[in-house]
Amino acid sequence: MISADAASNVVGIIGNVISFGLFLSPVPTFYRICKAKDVEEFKADPYLATLLNCMLWVFYGIPVVHPNSILVVTINGIGLVIEAAYLTIFFIYCDNKKRKRALAVLAVEIVFMVIVVVSVLLAAHTHEKRSMIVGILCVIFGAMMYASPLTVMGNVIKTKSVEYMPFFLSLVSFLNGVCWTAYALIRFDLYVTIPNALGTFFGMVQLILYFCYYKTTPKKEKNVELPTVVSGNVRGGAGGNVSVTVER
């Protein structure tokens, strides 16, 4: 029979792989932003929330707070670097109003983390107390991270379009929540269970919305110059091209 520790390690490794996919899932979005040199209607909220969430989980998983949580530290450390890269791209291509707002939120998050780290290390002197304090914060802000797409979900319902709610991100969010909920239940870590159970729920809601509004999402059009064909021959010279609208 597989021991609980072995099972949790296996599920944790799978969770790391899925979480890595979750962190990479916005890559097509940021490729689009870089190509257009504009953030369009995309928001920084999910990436700011995820950044803070990663910082808290890294702190939660270090040995002085919650021993034997290396899998939590590794994936969230990777997430920190990836989210920082996304926000850097967002800051480059967003307008001044969005940039100021996002930078203000980021500054508040950094100050908050400094206060949390100093307070916990100085005021709590046992692993149990440190785990409890940081764990409660992880539950609160983990729930906020998973709930951050609610603004996008509201926009989907309002516009009946899923253009700004990528399917792959919603799918991986759901799978990530399921996997880490299973991991937490094996060892019964309440602080990991609660936010990831919420993540499973919100991910499922996003997938439902996607399938409800996918068909009503307006398809983009672009103009493609094609030669006019007459009697099997291509007409050259001036006026030989016509603009044809092609749906993609």
Steps between C-alpha positions, in 0.01 A plus 500: 500500500626848413567714805332837545836679466580322173152569363519868597843530336370348175192725496718796599735441207202476264370818660833671431478403133140624469579818693792564264255467213268742682777755535587464130139503375489882455795486255270526192333802662830677554619405153189674370575803721861519378391464138234771529711712739179554695340323798155564347233401756720257690537574872800468734282383791550121456879537470530732799286265707703198389828679580391569858367147532835356389692717746281382788524132405879518466515646850254236627709216359845597627634283787480772767124527445369163375761222465487228232324720245769521232252428218298804605813717500637387164192557287409829663858624466478428128162671495651815655750535216239434229241741644767769535578459129130531407460816706810651344350451154168641622671812639680557170191492280219634721394864520607730784176460693520120506874512571463729801220289643690173454823644643312631803351156564842338455659741747230422758559126449876533558454710814240252624736205450783673685268565795375139498850347487642721776193465723474122470869433557521733799163439667438129439763261634363157405430330169136452598438869565692612191319245281165610637558874444649467153256222411199719579647776283558247221137391523377860476724610215486164324124540486550853365734370231252241383215752522693770310360387161152588628540844339575330169213255551264793557621651174437168321138496618454868411650480150409134429858459381788287634767687303672623816461179702746249347373143504835340581546721806155405630560130437840489670366704794235234551745209473746677730232545766397135477857369530606718794173431681577128472857562620375691804236242589752214502703670773200706612654846478198724557682812381577344161156337468275806535645732231548217252148370552383853419732497198333181380160665531595825324681310225189288440283815480738652244484187285120504515495866393743425219280229352189717547639805319756357257255496209387858564859635502545729195756366256773739397540599141806606309550625149708283269612617157425229242541513122185504287467191284320526163456196268769312692763773454636743760451864403811707553563870491321784674174407660585133478450441874176496696449511874335186632374474856605172656373381839752342734 
